């Protein structure tokens, strides 16, 4: 009987560890990484590609996005500067990125995309709650306009919340998860 208790206890510890720490790896991905080495100390970023969607769901979404961006990069001693312009991923203007990097003396530039996921929670098929999760995709370019890195963080798959989070928290967590992935790939 003591052996079964010991095995049960060990299995339970492993399952709890996987549950708590394993979820964060599901939502964060590196989609593309160049073979070139790069170092980033000063970075610029623009409005998220689909800023209207964010502001419809959360009127202060852009300010939450910007403060999360600055705070997270500052933890890694990377200076970040917000430039109030709209750039597209479909038609990437490398001359514009090169010009911004030259003018502001950036080592790189990020074009962000923030998506909204409407999550519904149900209990035995009965809807009990819903919230909004975010997916953040960051395109990192060097100061010459070359694509270096694309990272992605999805708070629906990658964050475990004890209580249903508010929209502010999911925007912040999405940005933090994507930036952590960039820093991991840079180092």
C-alpha positions as CSV (number, residue, x, y, z in Angstrom):
1,X,0.0,0.0,0.0
2,X,2.9,2.4,0.8
3,X,4.3,1.8,-2.8
4,X,1.0,2.8,-4.4
5,X,0.8,6.0,-2.3
6,X,4.3,6.9,-3.2
7,X,3.7,6.3,-6.9
8,X,0.4,8.3,-6.8
9,X,2.2,11.2,-5.0
10,X,4.9,11.3,-7.6
11,X,2.5,11.2,-10.5
12,X,0.4,13.9,-8.9
13,X,3.5,16.1,-8.5
14,X,4.5,15.7,-12.1
15,X,1.0,16.4,-13.4
16,X,0.7,19.6,-11.3
17,X,4.1,20.7,-12.5
18,X,3.1,20.2,-16.1
19,X,-0.2,21.9,-15.6
20,X,1.4,25.0,-14.0
21,X,4.5,25.4,-16.1
22,X,3.6,23.6,-19.3
23,X,0.9,25.9,-20.5
24,X,3.2,28.8,-21.0
25,X,5.1,27.1,-23.8
26,X,2.1,26.3,-25.8
27,X,1.2,29.8,-26.8
28,X,4.7,31.2,-27.6
29,X,6.4,30.4,-30.9
30,X,9.1,31.6,-33.2
31,X,7.7,31.6,-36.7
32,X,10.8,32.8,-38.5
33,X,14.4,33.5,-37.6
34,X,17.2,34.6,-39.9
35,X,20.6,32.9,-39.8
36,X,22.3,36.2,-39.4
37,X,23.5,37.3,-35.9
38,X,22.1,40.5,-34.6
39,X,22.3,42.7,-31.5
40,X,19.5,45.1,-30.5
41,X,20.1,47.9,-27.9
42,X,17.7,50.5,-29.2
43,X,14.4,49.6,-31.0
44,X,11.5,51.4,-32.5
45,X,7.9,50.2,-33.0
46,X,4.8,51.5,-34.6
47,X,1.0,51.2,-34.1
48,X,-0.2,47.6,-34.2
49,X,-1.5,46.7,-37.7
50,X,-5.1,46.3,-36.6
51,X,-5.3,49.0,-34.0
52,X,-9.0,49.7,-34.7
53,X,-10.0,46.2,-33.5
54,X,-8.1,46.7,-30.2
55,X,-9.6,50.1,-29.6
56,X,-13.1,48.8,-30.3
57,X,-12.7,46.1,-27.6
58,X,-10.6,48.2,-25.2
59,X,-10.5,52.0,-25.6
60,X,-7.2,52.2,-23.7
61,X,-5.7,49.3,-25.5
62,X,-3.0,51.3,-27.3
63,X,-1.8,52.9,-24.1
64,X,-1.7,49.5,-22.4
65,X,0.2,48.1,-25.4
66,X,2.7,50.9,-25.4
67,X,3.4,50.9,-21.6
68,X,3.8,47.1,-21.6
69,X,6.1,47.3,-24.6
70,X,8.4,49.9,-22.9
71,X,8.3,48.3,-19.5
72,X,9.2,44.8,-20.8
73,X,12.0,45.9,-23.1
74,X,13.5,48.1,-20.3
75,X,13.8,45.0,-18.1
76,X,16.4,43.8,-20.6
77,X,18.1,47.1,-21.0
78,X,16.7,47.7,-24.5
79,X,15.5,51.2,-25.2
80,X,12.2,51.2,-27.0
81,X,10.6,54.2,-28.7
82,X,7.0,54.4,-30.0
83,X,6.6,56.0,-33.4
84,X,2.9,57.0,-34.2
85,X,2.8,55.6,-37.8
86,X,0.9,52.8,-39.5
87,X,2.9,50.3,-41.4
88,X,1.6,47.2,-43.2
89,X,2.9,43.6,-43.2
90,X,1.4,42.8,-46.6
91,X,3.4,45.6,-48.3
92,X,6.5,46.1,-46.2
93,X,8.1,49.4,-46.9
94,X,11.8,48.6,-46.2
95,X,12.8,52.1,-47.3
96,X,10.5,53.6,-44.6
97,X,11.9,51.2,-41.9
98,X,15.5,52.0,-43.0
99,X,14.7,55.7,-42.9
100,X,13.2,55.5,-39.4
101,X,16.1,53.5,-38.1
102,X,18.6,56.0,-39.5
103,X,16.7,59.1,-38.3
104,X,16.2,57.8,-34.7
105,X,19.4,55.7,-34.6
106,X,17.5,52.4,-34.0
107,X,19.2,49.0,-34.2
108,X,15.9,47.5,-35.2
109,X,12.2,48.2,-35.8
110,X,9.1,46.1,-34.9
111,X,5.8,46.0,-36.7
112,X,3.3,44.5,-34.3
113,X,0.0,42.8,-34.9
114,X,-2.5,42.3,-32.1
115,X,-5.4,40.0,-32.6
116,X,-8.5,39.4,-30.4
117,X,-9.8,36.0,-29.4
118,X,-13.2,35.8,-27.9
119,X,-13.1,32.8,-25.5
120,X,-16.2,31.2,-24.1
121,X,-16.1,28.9,-21.1
122,X,-18.9,26.4,-20.5
123,X,-19.7,23.9,-17.9
124,X,-21.4,20.7,-19.2
125,X,-22.3,22.6,-22.4
126,X,-23.8,25.6,-20.6
127,X,-22.0,28.9,-21.2
128,X,-20.9,30.3,-17.9
129,X,-18.4,33.1,-18.9
130,X,-16.6,34.7,-21.7
131,X,-13.5,36.9,-22.0
132,X,-11.2,38.3,-24.5
133,X,-7.7,36.9,-25.0
134,X,-5.1,38.3,-27.3
135,X,-2.6,37.0,-29.8
136,X,0.5,39.2,-30.4
137,X,2.7,38.8,-33.4
138,X,5.9,40.9,-33.7
139,X,7.9,41.4,-36.9
140,X,11.5,42.5,-36.1
141,X,13.5,44.2,-38.8
142,X,17.2,45.3,-38.7
143,X,18.2,48.9,-39.4
144,X,18.5,48.1,-43.1
145,X,14.9,46.8,-43.4
146,X,15.8,43.1,-43.4
147,X,13.4,40.8,-41.6
148,X,15.2,39.2,-38.7
149,X,12.5,37.5,-36.6
150,X,8.8,36.8,-36.3
151,X,7.5,35.8,-32.9
152,X,4.0,35.0,-31.7
153,X,2.3,34.8,-28.3
154,X,-1.3,33.6,-27.7
155,X,-2.7,34.3,-24.2
156,X,-5.6,31.8,-24.8
157,X,-3.1,28.9,-25.2
158,X,-0.1,30.3,-23.3
159,X,-1.4,31.8,-20.1
160,X,-3.2,30.1,-17.2
161,X,-5.4,32.4,-15.2
162,X,-7.0,31.4,-11.9
163,X,-9.9,33.9,-12.5
164,X,-11.2,35.1,-15.9
165,X,-8.8,37.9,-16.9
166,X,-9.8,41.4,-18.0
167,X,-8.9,42.7,-21.5
168,X,-6.1,44.9,-20.0
169,X,-4.4,41.9,-18.5
170,X,-4.5,39.8,-21.7
171,X,-3.1,42.7,-23.9
172,X,-0.3,43.1,-21.4
173,X,0.4,39.4,-21.1
174,X,0.4,39.0,-24.9
175,X,3.0,41.8,-25.3
176,X,5.2,40.4,-22.5
177,X,5.1,36.9,-23.8
178,X,6.1,38.0,-27.4
179,X,8.9,40.3,-26.1
180,X,10.3,37.6,-23.9
181,X,10.5,35.4,-27.0
182,X,12.3,38.1,-28.9
183,X,14.8,38.5,-26.1
184,X,15.3,34.7,-25.9
185,X,16.0,34.6,-29.7
186,X,18.4,37.5,-29.6
187,X,20.5,36.1,-26.8
